[in-house]
Amino acid sequence: MVRFITPTPVFFAVLGALGVYYPLGFLMRRGLPWTGAVLGIGAALLALLCLVRVLSIAPAAGEKRRTFRHWGIYLTALAVGFAIGFTARVSVPGPAQLGLPPERVTGISGVLTEDPRGLDNGRGMGYLELREAAGKNGLRTSAKGQILVFFPDGSIPRLRAFGRGSRIYIEGSILPPNPDRPAELPLFRASGVHITAPAPALEQFRTGIRIKLIEHFAPRKWGGLALALLLGVRDNLDTELARAYQKAGCSHVLSLSGMHLAVISSVLAFFLRKPLGLRAAALTGAAFIVLYVYLVGVQPSLSRSAIMYLLGMLALLGALPRKAMPLLGMAFLIQIVIWPSSGDSVSFILSYLALAGILFIGDAFHDLFRGRLPEALSQPLSASLGAFIATAVVMAGFFGVLQPVGILAGLLIVPLTTLFMLAAMAALPINLILPFLSAPLGTALSFLYDALDWLVGISGRVPSLAVSNTGTVLLVSAAATVAVLWLRDRRSTVRNTLVPFNAA
């Protein structure tokens, strides 16, 4: 029999949250009735929970009573997850409310919710939390919601200097909505930008650190890649290199996620574990991770990694079980509670699917490869296969293509990028403390940059697989998952039935 996920309360809580968060979002975006369905499911869960509770205390054999108690716990967790998913979904901000017909809006005012990003054409973009909208003849009205703004050429340096949290007034117009995607955020094309209030003091301090780091790395040949890997800033990244990573099926390497946080936490552990001890080093590392996420900005995949790091620290201290899948489920529930709208992000979905695939499918591949491949190859190949299978249907649905070359290309690109990231992290303190080593380190980073440029360029030449039917991808992925789990279980069964040589 194929072994799937072992039932746990966290598993059922995640199942309940997933079962309401995404279907409810689909119904709400299309204006379909949903209250009756949600109330009906909630009532059915409550009735079922009451029935199981009665059966668990009724006179019965010990085994039956334990079974009913277990299912009582599972149904309770399912109901809790249902409530979390429902609360998170209804907490997602609705469409922007301008208070005026979109065609009459000539200006908007609000607060920058993230650092503005530069685009290839010299312009920029960023998200604005609305406060006011302006129309012709000096008409002004209150507004709320979020809007995506395209800033004019020349405004990005000044916006970056003021940074996240600053209040701005923008002149321009609302762009017509996309008829194919009516649920998307409204877009505003700006013709003029005015800073009306600076960001709070703490945000200004954060922006100052970011600007200093950008000024340090940007002039260097490899600086754009270093900023992308360390701060998530892609404005200085060579466009061709970014496209090459994407064509090579390794675009996730450039998105701040678990890999980047693992590198940073490993460096922290290396320097802190001996002088502070395991527990103190874990607590110090957790504080540093929180500050790092604040510095680079809240991004779905990075936030997931940070939450898992904090949960892992609690597991290390004995407060939680040391099991990766339940920790992943807890991270999902925590993240949609804190940032409800992040669940709709493609990077959020891919991040959780990829890690679940590594822990579940990749683990099965690893068992199959054990003894047949060197461990140095078996582990990354298993993880790559697990992540690819788990995310294939989402990649096909959103982007229409699959890049299987990434399974093999990542075996070289990921460790080489990790080495580059470590060297880039070392560049700043070396420049300050040991400046005579700056030139050799810069040469090494340039060499690594050229090697990555060549490697992702070669990998990106392999044709991608165009997909028009996501249903086929789903069936193939499910069949591959069942097949690898069955093979793993069969091998385990054969291994356990072998008679030892000394059992005569």
C-alpha positions in Angstrom: 0.0 0.0 0.0 1.3 3.5 -0.9 2.0 5.6 2.2 0.7 9.2 1.9 0.8 11.9 4.5 0.3 10.7 8.1 -2.9 12.3 9.5 -2.1 15.0 12.1 -4.2 17.9 13.5 -2.0 20.4 11.5 -2.7 18.5 8.3 -6.5 18.7 8.9 -6.2 22.4 9.9 -4.4 23.2 6.6 -6.9 21.1 4.7 -9.8 23.2 6.2 -8.1 26.5 5.5 -7.3 25.5 1.9 -10.8 24.2 1.4 -12.4 27.6 2.1 -9.7 30.2 1.3 -9.3 29.6 -2.4 -12.8 28.5 -3.4 -14.3 31.4 -1.4 -11.9 33.8 -3.1 -13.0 32.5 -6.5 -16.7 33.1 -5.6 -16.1 36.5 -4.1 -14.1 37.8 -7.1 -16.9 36.8 -9.5 -19.7 38.2 -7.3 -21.3 34.7 -6.9 -23.3 33.9 -3.7 -21.1 32.2 -1.1 -22.6 32.8 2.3 -25.0 29.9 2.1 -22.3 27.5 1.1 -20.0 28.6 3.9 -22.7 28.5 6.5 -23.8 25.1 5.3 -20.3 23.6 5.5 -19.7 25.1 8.9 -23.0 23.7 10.2 -22.1 20.2 8.8 -18.7 20.3 10.4 -20.2 21.3 13.8 -22.9 18.5 13.6 -20.2 15.9 12.6 -18.0 17.1 15.4 -20.8 16.8 17.9 -21.6 13.2 16.7 -18.0 12.1 17.0 -17.8 13.6 20.4 -20.9 11.7 21.6 -19.5 8.5 20.2 -16.1 9.1 21.9 -17.7 9.1 25.3 -20.3 6.4 24.7 -19.8 2.9 26.1 -17.6 1.1 23.5 -14.5 -1.0 23.2 -11.3 0.8 24.0 -10.0 0.8 20.4 -13.2 2.2 19.0 -13.3 4.9 21.7 -9.7 5.9 20.9 -10.5 6.1 17.2 -13.5 8.4 17.8 -11.4 10.6 20.1 -8.7 10.9 17.4 -11.3 11.8 14.8 -12.8 14.3 17.2 -9.4 16.0 17.4 -9.0 15.9 13.6 -12.5 17.4 13.0 -11.8 20.1 15.6 -8.5 21.0 13.7 -10.5 20.9 10.4 -13.0 23.4 11.8 -10.2 25.6 13.2 -8.6 25.6 9.8 -12.0 26.4 8.2 -12.3 29.4 10.5 -8.8 30.6 9.7 -9.3 30.3 6.0 -12.6 32.1 6.1 -11.2 34.9 8.3 -8.2 35.3 6.1 -10.2 35.4 2.9 -12.7 38.0 4.1 -9.8 40.1 5.5 -8.2 40.4 2.0 -8.6 44.1 0.9 -11.2 44.5 -1.7 -10.9 46.5 -4.9 -9.8 50.1 -4.7 -12.6 52.5 -3.9 -11.9 55.8 -5.5 -15.1 57.7 -4.7 -15.2 58.9 -8.3 -15.7 57.3 -11.7 -12.3 56.0 -12.8 -12.4 58.1 -16.0 -12.8 61.3 -13.9 -9.8 60.7 -11.7 -6.8 63.0 -12.4 -4.8 62.3 -9.3 -4.4 60.1 -6.2 -2.8 60.4 -2.8 -1.6 57.6 -0.6 1.3 55.8 1.2 3.9 53.7 -0.5 3.5 50.2 0.8 6.8 48.9 -0.6 10.0 50.1 -2.2 9.4 51.3 -5.8 11.0 49.1 -8.5 12.7 50.3 -11.6 11.8 49.0 -15.0 13.8 48.5 -18.2 12.5 51.7 -19.8 13.8 54.0 -17.1 10.4 54.2 -15.4 9.2 52.4 -12.3 6.3 50.9 -10.5 5.1 50.4 -6.9 2.0 49.8 -4.8 0.1 52.7 -3.2 -2.3 52.4 -0.2 -5.0 55.0 -1.2 -6.1 57.9 1.0 -7.6 60.4 -1.4 -8.6 60.7 -5.1 -8.8 64.0 -7.0 -10.9 64.9 -10.1 -11.3 67.9 -12.3 -12.2 71.4 -10.9 -10.4 70.7 -7.7 -12.8 67.9 -6.6 -11.3 65.7 -3.8 -12.8 62.6 -2.1 -11.5 60.0 0.3 -10.4 56.7 -1.2 -9.2 53.3 0.1 -7.7 50.1 -1.2 -4.5 49.4 -3.1 -3.5 50.5 -6.5 -0.5 49.7 -8.7 1.2 52.8 -10.0 3.5 53.2 -13.0 5.8 56.1 -12.2 7.3 58.4 -14.9 10.9 58.5 -16.0 13.2 60.3 -13.6 11.0 59.9 -10.5 12.4 56.6 -9.2 15.7 58.0 -7.6 13.7 60.5 -5.5 11.1 57.9 -4.5 13.8 55.5 -3.5 15.4 58.2 -1.3 12.1 58.7 0.6 11.3 55.0 0.5 8.5 52.8 1.8 6.0 54.6 4.1 6.3 58.0 2.5 3.1 59.8 1.4 2.9 61.0 -2.1 0.5 62.7 -4.5 0.4 61.5 -8.1 -1.0 63.2 -11.1 -2.2 61.0 -14.0 -5.0 58.7 -15.0 -6.5 55.3 -14.3 -5.7 52.7 -17.1 -8.6 50.7 -18.6 -9.1 47.3 -16.9 -8.0 44.1 -18.5 -11.2 42.4 -19.7 -9.5 39.0 -19.4 -8.5 39.6 -15.8 -11.1 41.8 -14.2 -10.0 40.9 -10.6 -6.6 42.4 -11.1 -5.6 45.6 -9.2 -6.4 48.8 -11.0 -3.5 50.5 -12.7 -2.6 54.2 -12.6 -0.2 55.8 -15.1 1.5 58.8 -13.4 2.6 61.9 -15.2 3.8 63.7 -12.1 4.9 62.7 -8.5 5.0 64.9 -5.4 6.3 63.8 -2.0 3.8 65.2 0.6 5.1 63.6 3.8 8.3 61.7 4.6 8.2 58.1 6.0 8.3 57.5 9.8 11.7 57.7 11.4 12.2 53.9 11.5 11.3 53.5 7.9 13.8 56.3 7.0 16.5 54.5 8.9 15.7 51.3 7.0 15.7 53.2 3.6 19.1 54.7 4.5 20.7 51.3 5.1 19.2 50.0 1.8 20.6 53.0 -0.1 24.1 52.6 1.4 24.1 48.9 0.4 22.9 49.7 -3.2 25.5 52.4 -3.5 28.2 50.0 -2.4 27.3 47.1 -4.7 25.8 48.8 -7.8 29.0 50.2 -9.4 30.5 46.7 -9.6 30.1 44.3 -12.5 28.7 41.7 -10.2 26.8 44.1 -8.0 23.4 43.8 -9.7 23.3 40.0 -9.0 24.6 40.5 -5.4 21.8 43.0 -4.8 19.2 40.7 -6.2 20.4 37.8 -4.0 20.9 39.7 -0.8 18.2 42.5 -0.9 15.8 41.3 -3.6 16.6 44.5 -5.6 16.6 43.6 -9.3 16.8 47.2 -10.6 20.6 46.8 -11.3 20.5 43.2 -12.5 21.4 42.6 -16.1 18.2 42.0 -18.0 19.7 39.3 -20.1 21.0 37.4 -17.1 17.6 37.5 -15.4 16.0 36.1 -18.6 18.6 33.4 -18.8 17.8 32.3 -15.3 14.2 32.1 -16.3 14.8 30.1 -19.5 17.1 27.8 -17.5 14.2 27.0 -15.1 16.1 28.6 -12.2 14.3 31.9 -11.8 13.4 30.9 -8.2 17.1 31.3 -7.4 16.8 35.0 -7.9 13.6 35.3 -5.7 14.5 35.6 -2.0 13.3 32.4 -0.4 14.4 29.5 1.8 17.7 29.0 -0.1 18.8 32.6 0.7 17.7 32.4 4.3 19.5 29.1 4.7 22.7 30.7 3.6 22.3 33.6 6.0 21.3 31.4 8.9 24.2 29.0 8.2 26.6 31.9 8.4 25.0 33.1 11.6 25.2 29.6 13.1 28.8 29.2 12.1 29.9 32.4 13.9 27.5 32.3 16.9 27.1 28.7 18.0 30.5 28.3 19.7 30.6 31.6 21.6 26.9 31.7 22.6 25.8 28.1 22.7 23.0 26.4 20.7 20.0 28.1 22.4 21.4 31.6 22.6 22.7 31.4 19.0 19.2 30.2 17.8 17.5 33.2 19.6 20.1 35.6 18.2 19.7 34.2 14.7 15.9 34.5 15.0 16.2 38.2 15.9 18.6 38.8 13.0 16.2 37.0 10.6 13.3 39.3 11.7 15.5 42.3 11.1 16.6 41.0 7.7 13.0 40.5 6.5 12.2 44.0 7.7 15.2 45.4 5.8 14.5 43.6 2.4 10.7 43.9 2.6 7.9 41.4 3.2 7.9 39.0 0.2 5.7 35.8 0.3 8.5 33.2 -0.3 10.9 35.0 2.1 8.2 35.4 4.8 7.4 31.7 4.6 11.1 30.8 5.1 11.4 33.2 8.0 8.3 31.8 9.7 9.6 28.3 9.3 13.0 29.4 10.7 11.3 30.7 13.8 9.1 27.6 14.1 12.3 25.5 13.7 13.9 27.4 16.5 11.0 26.6 18.7 11.3 23.0 17.7 15.0 23.1 18.5 14.1 24.5 22.0 11.6 21.6 22.5 8.4 23.7 22.2 7.3 22.0 18.9 7.9 18.6 17.3 10.8 18.4 15.0 8.9 17.4 11.9 9.2 19.4 8.7 5.7 18.9 7.2 3.7 20.0 10.3 6.0 23.0 10.6 5.3 23.9 6.9 1.6 23.6 7.6 1.9 25.9 10.7 3.8 28.4 8.6 1.0 28.4 6.0 -1.7 29.1 8.6 0.4 31.8 10.3 1.2 33.6 7.1 -2.4 33.8 5.8 -3.4 35.2 9.2 -0.8 37.9 9.3 -0.8 38.7 5.5 -4.2 37.5 4.2 -3.7 38.7 0.6 -0.3 36.9 0.2 -2.2 33.6 -0.4 -3.2 34.9 -3.8 0.4 35.5 -4.9 1.9 33.1 -7.4 5.2 33.1 -5.5 3.4 32.2 -2.3 1.7 29.2 -4.0 4.9 28.1 -5.7 7.0 28.5 -2.5 4.7 26.2 -0.4 4.2 23.7 -3.2 7.9 23.5 -3.9 8.9 22.8 -0.3 6.0 20.3 0.1 7.3 18.6 -3.0 10.8 18.5 -1.6 9.7 17.1 1.7 7.2 14.6 0.4 8.0 13.6 -3.2 11.7 14.5 -3.0 12.1 12.3 0.1 10.7 9.3 -1.8 13.2 9.9 -4.6 16.0 10.2 -2.1 15.1 6.8 -0.7 15.1 5.3 -4.2 18.4 6.9 -5.1 20.1 5.9 -1.8 22.9 3.4 -2.5 22.6 4.0 -6.3 23.9 7.6 -6.5 26.5 9.5 -4.5 24.8 11.4 -1.6 26.2 14.7 -2.9 24.2 14.1 -6.1 21.2 12.2 -4.7 20.0 14.8 -2.3 19.9 17.9 -4.6 18.5 15.8 -7.5 15.7 14.4 -5.3 14.8 17.9 -4.1 14.8 19.2 -7.7 12.6 16.4 -8.9 10.2 16.8 -6.0 9.9 20.6 -6.4 9.4 20.3 -10.2 6.6 17.7 -10.0 4.8 19.6 -7.2 4.8 22.9 -9.0 4.4 21.7 -12.6 0.6 22.3 -12.8 0.8 25.8 -11.3 3.7 26.7 -13.7 1.8 25.4 -16.6 -1.4 27.2 -15.6 0.1 30.6 -15.0 3.0 30.7 -17.5 2.0 28.1 -20.1 5.5 26.5 -20.2 7.6 24.0 -18.3 11.4 24.0 -18.1 12.5 20.5 -17.3 16.1 21.5 -17.9 15.9 23.2 -14.5 16.0 19.8 -12.8 19.5 19.2 -14.0 20.7 22.8 -14.5 19.9 23.6 -10.9 22.4 21.0 -9.7 25.2 23.3 -10.8 23.5 26.7 -10.8 22.2 26.6 -7.2 25.5 25.7 -5.5 27.4 28.1 -7.7 24.9 30.9 -6.9 25.2 30.0 -3.2 29.0 30.4 -3.4 28.5 33.7 -5.1 26.1 34.8 -2.4 28.5 33.9 0.4 31.4 35.8 -1.3 29.1 38.8 -1.8 28.2 38.7 1.8 31.8 38.7 2.8 32.6 41.6 0.5 31.2 44.3 2.7 33.0 43.5 6.0 36.2 42.7 4.1 36.1 46.2 2.5 35.8 47.7 5.9 38.2 45.6 7.9 40.6 44.1 5.4 40.6 46.4 2.4 43.7 44.9 0.9 41.6 41.7 0.2 38.9 43.7 -1.7 40.6 43.4 -5.0 41.2 39.6 -4.9 37.7 39.0 -3.7 36.3 41.3 -6.4 38.2 39.3 -9.0 36.8 36.0 -7.6 33.3 37.5 -7.7 33.7 38.6 -11.3 34.9 35.1 -12.2 31.8 33.5 -10.4 29.5 36.0 -12.2 31.0 35.2 -15.6 30.7 31.4 -14.8 27.0 31.8 -13.8 26.3 34.0 -16.9 27.8 31.3 -19.1 26.1 28.4 -17.3 22.6 29.8 -17.3 23.1 31.0 -20.9 23.9 27.4 -22.0 21.1 25.9 -20.0 18.6 28.5 -21.3 19.2 27.3 -24.8 17.4 24.1 -24.1 13.8 24.4 -25.5 11.1 24.8 -22.9 7.9 22.6 -23.0 4.8 24.6 -24.1 1.7 23.5 -22.3 -1.9 24.2 -23.4 -3.7 21.7 -21.2 -3.1 21.9 -17.4 -5.3 18.9 -16.8 -2.8 16.7 -18.6 0.0 18.1 -16.5 -2.0 17.5 -13.3 -2.6 13.9 -14.3 1.0 13.2 -15.2 2.2 14.9 -11.9 -0.2 12.8 -9.8 0.8 9.6 -11.6 4.5 10.4 -11.1 3.9 11.1 -7.4 1.9 7.8 -6.9 4.6 5.9 -8.9 7.5 7.1 -6.9 5.7 6.5 -3.6 4.8 3.0 -4.7 8.3 2.2 -5.8 9.7 3.6 -2.5 7.3 1.5 -0.5 8.0 -1.6 -2.5 11.7 -1.2 -2.1 11.2 -0.7 1.6 9.0 -3.8 1.9 11.6 -5.9 0.0 14.4 -4.6 2.2 12.5 -5.5 5.4 11.7 -9.0 4.2 15.2 -10.0 3.4 16.6 -12.7 5.7 19.8 -11.5 7.5 22.9 -13.6 6.7 23.4 -14.5 10.3 19.8 -15.7 10.9 20.6 -19.4 10.4 
